């Protein structure tokens, strides 16, 4: 089992929550389809709001779909089903990223780093559970 922080814009996050479906661009298909697995856990990070808003689990295999469901300007054809365990936390990220490798060793903001990595970054089980405890306070 792996643990992830997944980046969302506010607009995309609303669609993800309503459809229980995440998506990424086709240029990260390999990492998305091979690294992430059913049963993995994630924490959602909403970029413009700079908040951790929810957490859940990956429930579906990676699929490539050409139906536009997110929005017209951005198409995320690489998709997986997810189940949210909790949403609506709206916990400001503040300094929380500074305690988590690799975020504490890069020279860019966490949103930029996540975007450069395709929208998702693996973290250790220990760091995941630490972050989960912080965002549920």
Order of alpha helices (4+ residues) and beta strands (2+ residues): beta-alpha-beta-alpha-beta-beta-beta-beta-beta-alpha-beta-alpha
